[in-house]
Amino acid sequence: MQVFIIGATGGVGRRLRRRLVNAGHQVAGTHRRDSQKEQLETDGVTPVNIDLMNTSSERLAAAMQGSDIVVFSAGAGGAGVDLTDGIDGRGARFAAEAARLAGINRFLLVSAFPDAGRGKAPSPGFEHYMQVKKQADVMLAATPLDWVILRPGTLVNEAGTGKVRTGLAIPYGTVPRDDVAAVLHALVEQPEVKRVIIELTAGEQDASEAVAAMAAFSGR
Ligand SMILES: NC(=O)c1ccc[n+]([C@@H]2O[C@H](COP(=O)([O-])OP(=O)(O)OC[C@H]3O[C@@H](n4cnc5c(N)ncnc54)[C@H](OP(=O)(O)O)[C@@H]3O)[C@@H](O)[C@H]2O)c1
């Protein structure tokens, strides 16, 4: 499979690109800095220099051409309203439009768990982030693409266990970035899981089996 990762240098994207290359997939990934280009090449990934704050659907489409699937795991990481709008919001929309222009049907979006932040003091920046993430979900769900929206709980850097919980609606929790990458990897390899929103936390089920179980809820 030829996979195009937007956000390939991030915590999730880095783990995903390595998993996919190790599994024999051809991977291209976006970066912004020269030092990241070398790291991507070392990992066997084709580097693509794209800044989502300064791109277009057409430019992204040209870069994606020939890919079988797009994974969007970029994010502003709470760096402010404008960057959140530009990366998590407009960037996701550009990417979905680009996939359509490039004739790529399958699109995986890393979104956010709806209960994140509950029980904490409300912060305008986080509220805005959650709104933008939801708007990106709404945008993607309205496309004819074979999308999957993945809503992980709070991401942690502890080593993954390979065991997760997935479902249409599950209790809120955390999940290691390793295991988010494992689930995305499984989604790349299980195209029958599509047009479904998946909530994800750490759990008891093997990541590949947890993804396979979501086929029963998949749309046409
Ligand atoms: N943190 C959480 O608890 C949590 C929970 C649920 C969902 N999420 C979502 O999960 C996804 C992955 O999270 P993560 O921890 O892997 O994030 P991360 O480590 O902050 O990585 C973000 C990625 O986005 C890229 N990016 C940032 N600005 C960009 C721009 N202007 N143009 C192009 N790429 C840009 C980064 O590139 P650089 O390396 O160049 O900065 C990096 O590859 C994000 O969408 C996040 O919103 C996070």
The ligand as an SDF file (V2000), in Angstrom:
LIG
                    3D

 48 52  0  0  0  0  0  0  0  0999 V2000
   -2.5060   15.4620   22.6100 N   0  0  0  0  0  0  0  0  0  0  0  0
   -3.5700   14.7120   22.8410 C   0  0  0  0  0  0  0  0  0  0  0  0
   -3.8350   14.2570   23.9670 O   0  0  0  0  0  0  0  0  0  0  0  0
   -4.4820   14.3860   21.6950 C   0  0  0  0  0  0  0  0  0  0  0  0
   -5.6270   13.6670   21.9480 C   0  0  0  0  0  0  0  0  0  0  0  0
   -6.4390   13.2910   20.8690 C   0  0  0  0  0  0  0  0  0  0  0  0
   -6.0950   13.6420   19.5810 C   0  0  0  0  0  0  0  0  0  0  0  0
   -4.9730   14.3740   19.3640 N   0  0  0  0  0  0  0  0  0  0  0  0
   -4.6280   14.6810   17.9560 C   0  0  0  0  0  0  0  0  0  0  0  0
   -3.7680   13.6470   17.5220 O   0  0  0  0  0  0  0  0  0  0  0  0
   -2.9920   14.1120   16.4050 C   0  0  0  0  0  0  0  0  0  0  0  0
   -1.5470   13.6830   16.5810 C   0  0  0  0  0  0  0  0  0  0  0  0
   -1.0570   14.1160   17.8110 O   0  0  0  0  0  0  0  0  0  0  0  0
    0.5200   14.1270   18.0910 P   0  0  0  0  0  0  0  0  0  0  0  0
    0.7190   14.0070   19.5360 O   0  0  0  0  0  0  0  0  0  0  0  0
    1.1980   13.1980   17.1370 O   0  0  0  0  0  0  0  0  0  0  0  0
    0.8480   15.6310   17.6460 O   0  0  0  0  0  0  0  0  0  0  0  0
    2.2850   16.3100   17.4760 P   0  0  0  0  0  0  0  0  0  0  0  0
    3.3570   15.4510   18.0300 O   0  0  0  0  0  0  0  0  0  0  0  0
    2.1610   17.7090   17.9630 O   0  0  0  0  0  0  0  0  0  0  0  0
    2.4790   16.3090   15.8790 O   0  0  0  0  0  0  0  0  0  0  0  0
    1.8030   17.2180   15.0910 C   0  0  0  0  0  0  0  0  0  0  0  0
    2.2210   17.0520   13.6550 C   0  0  0  0  0  0  0  0  0  0  0  0
    1.6180   18.1120   12.8970 O   0  0  0  0  0  0  0  0  0  0  0  0
    2.6560   18.7550   12.1660 C   0  0  0  0  0  0  0  0  0  0  0  0
    2.4020   20.1510   11.9280 N   0  0  0  0  0  0  0  0  0  0  0  0
    2.2800   21.1470   12.8420 C   0  0  0  0  0  0  0  0  0  0  0  0
    2.1440   22.3070   12.2190 N   0  0  0  0  0  0  0  0  0  0  0  0
    2.1830   22.0540   10.8850 C   0  0  0  0  0  0  0  0  0  0  0  0
    2.0980   22.8510    9.7190 C   0  0  0  0  0  0  0  0  0  0  0  0
    1.9520   24.1820    9.7610 N   0  0  0  0  0  0  0  0  0  0  0  0
    2.1920   22.2480    8.5240 N   0  0  0  0  0  0  0  0  0  0  0  0
    2.3520   20.9060    8.4390 C   0  0  0  0  0  0  0  0  0  0  0  0
    2.4340   20.1040    9.4990 N   0  0  0  0  0  0  0  0  0  0  0  0
    2.3490   20.6800   10.7090 C   0  0  0  0  0  0  0  0  0  0  0  0
    3.8940   18.6110   13.0220 C   0  0  0  0  0  0  0  0  0  0  0  0
    5.0280   18.8970   12.2550 O   0  0  0  0  0  0  0  0  0  0  0  0
    6.3620   19.4740   12.9430 P   0  0  0  0  0  0  0  0  0  0  0  0
    7.1010   18.2720   13.4290 O   0  0  0  0  0  0  0  0  0  0  0  0
    7.0440   20.1690   11.8250 O   0  0  0  0  0  0  0  0  0  0  0  0
    5.9540   20.3910   14.0570 O   0  0  0  0  0  0  0  0  0  0  0  0
    3.7410   17.1680   13.4380 C   0  0  0  0  0  0  0  0  0  0  0  0
    4.1230   16.3060   12.4010 O   0  0  0  0  0  0  0  0  0  0  0  0
   -3.2170   15.6120   16.3450 C   0  0  0  0  0  0  0  0  0  0  0  0
   -4.1340   15.8920   15.3100 O   0  0  0  0  0  0  0  0  0  0  0  0
   -3.8500   15.9390   17.6930 C   0  0  0  0  0  0  0  0  0  0  0  0
   -4.7130   17.0550   17.6250 O   0  0  0  0  0  0  0  0  0  0  0  0
   -4.1610   14.7380   20.3860 C   0  0  0  0  0  0  0  0  0  0  0  0
  1  2  1  0
  2  3  2  0
  2  4  1  0
  4  5  1  0
  4 48  2  0
  5  6  2  0
  6  7  1  0
  7  8  2  0
  8  9  1  0
  8 48  1  0
  9 10  1  0
  9 46  1  0
 10 11  1  0
 11 12  1  0
 11 44  1  0
 12 13  1  0
 13 14  1  0
 14 15  2  0
 14 16  1  0
 14 17  1  0
 17 18  1  0
 18 19  2  0
 18 20  1  0
 18 21  1  0
 21 22  1  0
 22 23  1  0
 23 24  1  0
 23 42  1  0
 24 25  1  0
 25 26  1  0
 25 36  1  0
 26 27  1  0
 26 35  1  0
 27 28  2  0
 28 29  1  0
 29 30  1  0
 29 35  2  0
 30 31  1  0
 30 32  2  0
 32 33  1  0
 33 34  2  0
 34 35  1  0
 36 37  1  0
 36 42  1  0
 37 38  1  0
 38 39  2  0
 38 40  1  0
 38 41  1  0
 42 43  1  0
 44 45  1  0
 44 46  1  0
 46 47  1  0
M  CHG  2   8   1  16  -1
M  END
$$$$
